[in-house]
């Protein structure tokens, strides 16, 4: 068994794809409209689906936004340098919601970014 993808519902698919490709550096792998169901699926990631876990964005055409709820935490992304990644993301228009630095009660360097729908992305340095 292996983890295939994580699905997030998004209010504006164009804005979300732009964020994940232009700000976070992912590649749009595939996208398909389902007119009878009135939704679109877009799959993005840092590599092909055969050997990488990817992100599935689901856009229901009649829904502009979602309540995130209290159960979801964040997606974690490893980057070579958390400080440099934050500068690149900030320059590209991304929103840093926790500046880079050591985690509380530990030494792991991390930061948090927020996507256009309010989902949190944790940036982590390699172990």
Z-matrix of the N, CA and C atoms (Angstrom, degrees):
N
C 1 1.447
C 2 1.527 1 109.50
N 3 1.319 2 114.86 1 153.15
C 4 1.459 3 120.64 2 173.46
C 5 1.513 4 109.45 3 -152.56
N 6 1.311 5 116.25 4 155.51
C 7 1.456 6 122.54 5 178.20
C 8 1.526 7 108.22 6 -76.37
N 9 1.339 8 118.20 7 124.66
C 10 1.465 9 122.12 8 -176.61
C 11 1.523 10 113.20 9 -91.32
N 12 1.342 11 116.76 10 -52.36
C 13 1.460 12 119.26 11 -178.74
C 14 1.527 13 110.48 12 -159.10
N 15 1.328 14 113.89 13 165.10
C 16 1.459 15 122.87 14 170.84
C 17 1.513 16 106.46 15 -116.25
N 18 1.340 17 117.25 16 133.88
C 19 1.456 18 121.35 17 -178.25
C 20 1.526 19 110.52 18 -105.51
N 21 1.339 20 115.26 19 132.53
C 22 1.461 21 122.30 20 173.55
C 23 1.523 22 108.02 21 -122.76
N 24 1.326 23 117.17 22 134.99
C 25 1.460 24 120.75 23 173.30
C 26 1.524 25 108.32 24 -85.43
N 27 1.323 26 116.20 25 133.80
C 28 1.463 27 120.65 26 -176.74
C 29 1.522 28 110.59 27 -126.25
N 30 1.322 29 115.50 28 149.62
C 31 1.460 30 121.51 29 -178.76
C 32 1.515 31 113.87 30 -83.51
N 33 1.318 32 117.87 31 -34.70
C 34 1.462 33 122.41 32 -179.56
C 35 1.525 34 107.47 33 -131.47
N 36 1.321 35 116.13 34 102.93
C 37 1.463 36 120.89 35 -174.32
C 38 1.527 37 112.25 36 -63.64
N 39 1.313 38 117.58 37 -40.57
C 40 1.468 39 121.02 38 -179.47
C 41 1.524 40 111.04 39 -61.05
N 42 1.327 41 116.56 40 -46.03
C 43 1.461 42 121.16 41 178.94
C 44 1.519 43 111.28 42 -64.33
N 45 1.326 44 117.01 43 -41.40
C 46 1.466 45 120.93 44 -179.32
C 47 1.519 46 111.87 45 -67.69
N 48 1.335 47 117.69 46 -42.66
C 49 1.467 48 120.13 47 177.28
C 50 1.522 49 109.80 48 -62.32
N 51 1.321 50 117.69 49 -42.31
C 52 1.471 51 120.69 50 178.38
C 53 1.524 52 110.56 51 -60.64
N 54 1.328 53 117.85 52 -42.37
C 55 1.460 54 120.91 53 179.66
C 56 1.526 55 110.65 54 -62.28
N 57 1.319 56 117.17 55 -51.06
C 58 1.462 57 119.90 56 -175.15
C 59 1.529 58 112.96 57 -70.65
N 60 1.334 59 118.81 58 -27.58
C 61 1.469 60 120.19 59 177.93
C 62 1.532 61 111.48 60 -89.12
N 63 1.316 62 118.18 61 -50.96
C 64 1.462 63 121.46 62 -173.70
C 65 1.523 64 113.30 63 -79.95
N 66 1.326 65 117.97 64 -35.92
C 67 1.467 66 121.53 65 -177.02
C 68 1.528 67 111.23 66 -92.98
N 69 1.344 68 116.53 67 -44.63
C 70 1.466 69 120.39 68 -175.33
C 71 1.531 70 113.61 69 -96.03
N 72 1.318 71 118.41 70 -6.57
C 73 1.456 72 121.66 71 173.86
C 74 1.523 73 116.03 72 78.15
N 75 1.326 74 117.79 73 16.27
C 76 1.465 75 120.06 74 177.12
C 77 1.523 76 110.20 75 -79.89
N 78 1.313 77 115.58 76 167.17
C 79 1.457 78 122.59 77 175.92
C 80 1.525 79 108.59 78 -111.38
N 81 1.330 80 116.26 79 137.54
C 82 1.453 81 120.32 80 173.04
C 83 1.524 82 107.03 81 -75.41
N 84 1.311 83 116.95 82 113.36
C 85 1.461 84 122.63 83 -175.53
C 86 1.524 85 110.99 84 -83.97
N 87 1.321 86 116.14 85 -47.28
C 88 1.463 87 120.51 86 178.56
C 89 1.520 88 109.26 87 -161.57
N 90 1.338 89 114.14 88 156.58
C 91 1.461 90 121.13 89 -179.70
C 92 1.520 91 108.03 90 -148.23
N 93 1.332 92 116.77 91 137.86
C 94 1.465 93 119.73 92 -178.96
C 95 1.526 94 110.15 93 -145.83
N 96 1.343 95 114.97 94 132.55
C 97 1.458 96 122.03 95 175.14
C 98 1.527 97 109.55 96 -88.58
N 99 1.333 98 115.84 97 142.58
C 100 1.455 99 123.00 98 175.57
C 101 1.522 100 107.60 99 -122.19
N 102 1.361 101 117.28 100 82.42
C 103 1.468 102 120.93 101 -173.90
C 104 1.528 103 114.39 102 -57.50
N 105 1.322 104 117.60 103 -38.10
C 106 1.471 105 119.02 104 -179.25
C 107 1.528 106 111.47 105 -65.26
N 108 1.341 107 116.95 106 -31.85
C 109 1.458 108 121.04 107 178.32
C 110 1.511 109 113.34 108 -94.47
N 111 1.333 110 116.48 109 -6.66
C 112 1.463 111 123.36 110 -179.42
C 113 1.531 112 112.10 111 57.22
N 114 1.344 113 115.71 112 49.52
C 115 1.457 114 120.14 113 175.65
C 116 1.525 115 109.89 114 -149.94
N 117 1.330 116 114.80 115 162.24
C 118 1.462 117 122.92 116 177.42
C 119 1.517 118 108.19 117 -129.94
N 120 1.331 119 115.81 118 140.56
C 121 1.459 120 121.98 119 173.85
C 122 1.519 121 108.46 120 -113.35
N 123 1.319 122 116.13 121 135.84
C 124 1.464 123 122.22 122 175.41
C 125 1.528 124 107.46 123 -130.50
N 126 1.319 125 116.14 124 132.45
C 127 1.463 126 121.67 125 179.97
C 128 1.518 127 108.96 126 -113.30
N 129 1.344 128 116.12 127 128.55
C 130 1.453 129 122.57 128 -177.66
C 131 1.518 130 109.34 129 -131.18
N 132 1.326 131 116.07 130 156.72
C 133 1.447 132 118.29 131 176.93
C 134 1.512 133 112.85 132 -178.61
N 135 1.322 134 114.03 133 -173.79
C 136 1.465 135 122.16 134 179.77
C 137 1.524 136 111.67 135 -101.76
N 138 1.315 137 117.46 136 11.89
C 139 1.457 138 122.31 137 178.62
C 140 1.513 139 109.10 138 -179.17
N 141 1.321 140 116.58 139 178.80
C 142 1.455 141 121.18 140 -176.99
C 143 1.532 142 111.21 141 -68.43
N 144 1.313 143 114.89 142 159.85
C 145 1.464 144 120.69 143 -177.18
C 146 1.527 145 113.45 144 -73.30
N 147 1.325 146 117.52 145 -18.67
C 148 1.466 147 119.64 146 179.87
C 149 1.525 148 112.18 147 -66.66
N 150 1.336 149 116.74 148 -32.29
C 151 1.464 150 118.84 149 -175.06
C 152 1.527 151 114.20 150 -127.07
N 153 1.333 152 117.72 151 5.28
C 154 1.467 153 121.05 152 -178.69
C 155 1.516 154 111.03 153 -134.58
N 156 1.321 155 115.73 154 147.36
C 157 1.453 156 120.95 155 170.07
C 158 1.524 157 106.97 156 -77.09
N 159 1.333 158 117.06 157 137.57
C 160 1.458 159 120.54 158 -176.35
C 161 1.533 160 110.41 159 -122.38
N 162 1.315 161 115.17 160 175.06
C 163 1.455 162 123.16 161 179.47
C 164 1.527 163 108.42 162 -107.83
N 165 1.314 164 116.61 163 127.61
C 166 1.465 165 121.98 164 175.54
C 167 1.519 166 108.31 165 -104.25
N 168 1.329 167 116.51 166 120.85
C 169 1.458 168 121.41 167 174.08
C 170 1.517 169 107.81 168 -100.04
N 171 1.320 170 116.86 169 125.43
C 172 1.460 171 122.36 170 178.96
C 173 1.517 172 108.25 171 -109.99
N 174 1.341 173 115.39 172 123.05
C 175 1.458 174 120.38 173 177.60
C 176 1.522 175 108.33 174 -115.59
N 177 1.337 176 116.38 175 111.21
C 178 1.461 177 122.19 176 173.06
C 179 1.520 178 106.46 177 -85.85
N 180 1.317 179 116.40 178 120.28
C 181 1.453 180 121.55 179 -168.84
C 182 1.524 181 114.11 180 -58.57
N 183 1.313 182 118.55 181 -25.67
C 184 1.463 183 120.10 182 -176.49
C 185 1.531 184 112.86 183 -100.85
N 186 1.343 185 117.12 184 13.30
C 187 1.467 186 120.46 185 -179.28
C 188 1.528 187 109.63 186 -123.47
N 189 1.341 188 116.25 187 121.58
C 190 1.463 189 121.21 188 -177.10
C 191 1.525 190 113.61 189 -90.30
N 192 1.337 191 117.44 190 -24.32
C 193 1.466 192 119.93 191 -179.51
C 194 1.520 193 109.53 192 -159.32
N 195 1.319 194 115.29 193 165.02
C 196 1.460 195 122.41 194 -179.45
C 197 1.515 196 109.85 195 -131.89
N 198 1.327 197 116.18 196 152.05
C 199 1.455 198 120.75 197 169.32
C 200 1.516 199 106.05 198 -83.49
N 201 1.327 200 117.45 199 129.35
C 202 1.461 201 120.43 200 -175.63
C 203 1.521 202 112.66 201 -74.85
N 204 1.306 203 118.10 202 -24.40
C 205 1.459 204 120.18 203 -179.77
C 206 1.518 205 111.64 204 75.50
N 207 1.324 206 115.86 205 -177.73
C 208 1.463 207 120.00 206 -176.51
C 209 1.523 208 113.08 207 -109.46
N 210 1.329 209 118.11 208 0.65
C 211 1.458 210 120.32 209 -177.20
C 212 1.512 211 114.48 210 -88.26
N 213 1.309 212 117.69 211 -31.68
C 214 1.460 213 120.99 212 -177.75
C 215 1.522 214 110.12 213 -80.25
N 216 1.331 215 116.81 214 137.91
C 217 1.453 216 120.55 215 179.19
C 218 1.513 217 112.15 216 -101.83
N 219 1.339 218 117.53 217 -77.68
C 220 1.454 219 121.01 218 -176.68
C 221 1.520 220 110.47 219 -167.28
N 222 1.323 221 115.17 220 166.67
C 223 1.460 222 122.76 221 169.21
C 224 1.522 223 106.38 222 -100.53
N 225 1.310 224 118.21 223 142.46
C 226 1.464 225 121.64 224 179.69
C 227 1.524 226 109.75 225 -110.19
N 228 1.324 227 115.72 226 134.34
C 229 1.461 228 122.78 227 179.97
C 230 1.519 229 108.39 228 -128.91
N 231 1.333 230 116.38 229 126.06
C 232 1.464 231 120.11 230 176.01
C 233 1.522 232 109.15 231 -83.72
N 234 1.315 233 115.98 232 132.85
C 235 1.466 234 122.73 233 177.51
C 236 1.528 235 108.21 234 -128.28
N 237 1.333 236 118.16 235 150.82
C 238 1.460 237 119.77 236 -178.53
C 239 1.525 238 113.90 237 -61.40
N 240 1.344 239 116.69 238 -36.09
C 241 1.465 240 122.22 239 -177.10
C 242 1.529 241 107.75 240 -144.81
N 243 1.316 242 117.59 241 109.17
C 244 1.461 243 122.27 242 -176.14
C 245 1.528 244 111.06 243 -61.47
N 246 1.321 245 117.63 244 -42.06
C 247 1.475 246 121.15 245 -179.01
C 248 1.533 247 110.81 246 -62.50
N 249 1.334 248 116.95 247 -46.64
C 250 1.466 249 121.38 248 179.92
C 251 1.529 250 110.71 249 -66.09
N 252 1.331 251 116.93 250 -39.63
C 253 1.464 252 120.35 251 179.06
C 254 1.521 253 110.52 252 -61.90
N 255 1.329 254 117.47 253 -42.26
C 256 1.471 255 120.65 254 179.09
C 257 1.521 256 111.53 255 -63.25
N 258 1.308 257 117.27 256 -40.09
C 259 1.470 258 119.91 257 178.22
C 260 1.522 259 110.65 258 -63.98
N 261 1.346 260 116.54 259 -42.59
C 262 1.463 261 120.74 260 179.25
C 263 1.525 262 110.20 261 -64.74
N 264 1.326 263 117.05 262 -43.63
C 265 1.467 264 121.82 263 -179.66
C 266 1.531 265 110.44 264 -65.52
N 267 1.327 266 117.49 265 -43.22
C 268 1.468 267 121.73 266 178.79
C 269 1.532 268 109.89 267 -62.08
N 270 1.330 269 117.28 268 -44.39
C 271 1.470 270 121.72 269 179.57
C 272 1.525 271 111.46 270 -62.38
N 273 1.351 272 116.37 271 -33.89
C 274 1.467 273 121.25 272 179.91
C 275 1.524 274 112.23 273 -81.57
N 276 1.332 275 117.66 274 0.85
C 277 1.458 276 121.14 275 177.36
C 278 1.511 277 114.99 276 98.05
N 279 1.335 278 117.25 277 7.77
C 280 1.458 279 121.01 278 178.69
C 281 1.518 280 111.97 279 -75.82
N 282 1.317 281 116.30 280 158.61
C 283 1.466 282 122.66 281 -177.40
C 284 1.529 283 109.70 282 -105.06
N 285 1.317 284 116.76 283 113.53
C 286 1.463 285 122.90 284 175.79
C 287 1.526 286 106.76 285 -87.32
N 288 1.335 287 117.88 286 119.84
C 289 1.461 288 120.40 287 -178.23
C 290 1.533 289 112.53 288 -104.69
N 291 1.323 290 116.73 289 -11.32
C 292 1.471 291 121.84 290 171.54
C 293 1.514 292 105.73 291 -143.60
N 294 1.323 293 115.73 292 112.89
C 295 1.455 294 120.92 293 -177.11
C 296 1.533 295 110.73 294 -60.85
N 297 1.329 296 117.24 295 153.57
C 298 1.463 297 119.75 296 -178.76
C 299 1.521 298 112.61 297 -65.65
N 300 1.322 299 114.20 298 145.15
C 301 1.459 300 120.73 299 178.22
C 302 1.514 301 109.30 300 165.36
N 303 1.331 302 116.30 301 178.57
C 304 1.462 303 119.70 302 -179.08
C 305 1.527 304 111.63 303 -67.06
N 306 1.335 305 115.43 304 145.26
C 307 1.456 306 119.46 305 176.46
C 308 1.523 307 109.77 306 -67.49
N 309 1.315 308 116.04 307 154.13
C 310 1.459 309 120.56 308 177.94
C 311 1.532 310 108.21 309 -64.13
N 312 1.311 311 117.25 310 134.08
C 313 1.461 312 124.43 311 179.11
C 314 1.528 313 112.37 312 66.09
N 315 1.335 314 118.27 313 25.08
C 316 1.456 315 120.41 314 179.53
C 317 1.510 316 111.19 315 -161.39
N 318 1.322 317 115.44 316 -172.61
C 319 1.456 318 119.34 317 -178.08
C 320 1.527 319 113.04 318 -120.06
N 321 1.319 320 118.48 319 -3.58
C 322 1.460 321 121.41 320 178.97
C 323 1.519 322 109.46 321 -63.71
N 324 1.338 323 116.22 322 131.16
C 325 1.466 324 121.37 323 177.30
C 326 1.522 325 107.95 324 -84.96
N 327 1.339 326 115.31 325 128.85
C 328 1.460 327 120.06 326 -179.37
C 329 1.512 328 110.88 327 -147.98
N 330 1.322 329 115.20 328 168.26
C 331 1.465 330 123.64 329 174.13
C 332 1.517 331 107.03 330 -154.78
N 333 1.330 332 116.73 331 165.37
C 334 1.455 333 120.62 332 176.30
C 335 1.523 334 110.00 333 -127.20
N 336 1.333 335 114.91 334 139.69
C 337 1.456 336 124.52 335 177.71
C 338 1.522 337 106.21 336 -120.27
N 339 1.342 338 116.52 337 151.20
C 340 1.460 339 120.46 338 177.10
C 341 1.522 340 109.60 339 -116.79
N 342 1.329 341 116.61 340 133.16
C 343 1.465 342 119.92 341 179.30
C 344 1.532 343 109.88 342 -84.44
N 345 1.347 344 118.69 343 175.67
C 346 1.469 345 120.76 344 -175.95
C 347 1.530 346 114.67 345 -60.54
N 348 1.340 347 117.94 346 -22.40
C 349 1.455 348 120.87 347 179.20
C 350 1.523 349 113.02 348 -95.43
N 351 1.334 350 117.32 349 0.47
C 352 1.455 351 120.98 350 178.71
C 353 1.515 352 115.27 351 95.23
N 354 1.348 353 117.64 352 0.80
C 355 1.468 354 120.12 353 176.39
C 356 1.523 355 109.38 354 -70.36
N 357 1.315 356 116.25 355 142.19
C 358 1.470 357 121.74 356 -179.44
C 359 1.533 358 110.14 357 -94.49
N 360 1.330 359 114.96 358 139.56
C 361 1.455 360 123.10 359 175.17
C 362 1.516 361 107.06 360 -120.30
N 363 1.315 362 116.89 361 122.77
C 364 1.460 363 121.62 362 178.00
C 365 1.520 364 108.28 363 -92.69
N 366 1.315 365 115.89 364 127.91
C 367 1.462 366 121.39 365 174.79
C 368 1.521 367 107.67 366 -99.21
N 369 1.328 368 116.65 367 128.42
C 370 1.461 369 121.92 368 -177.62
C 371 1.511 370 111.10 369 -125.07
N 372 1.323 371 116.04 370 143.39
C 373 1.447 372 120.69 371 173.61
C 374 1.530 373 108.68 372 -79.15
N 375 1.328 374 117.70 373 155.23
C 376 1.466 375 119.92 374 178.87
C 377 1.536 376 110.14 375 -62.04
N 378 1.313 377 115.58 376 149.98
C 379 1.481 378 120.42 377 179.07
C 380 1.506 379 109.57 378 -79.17
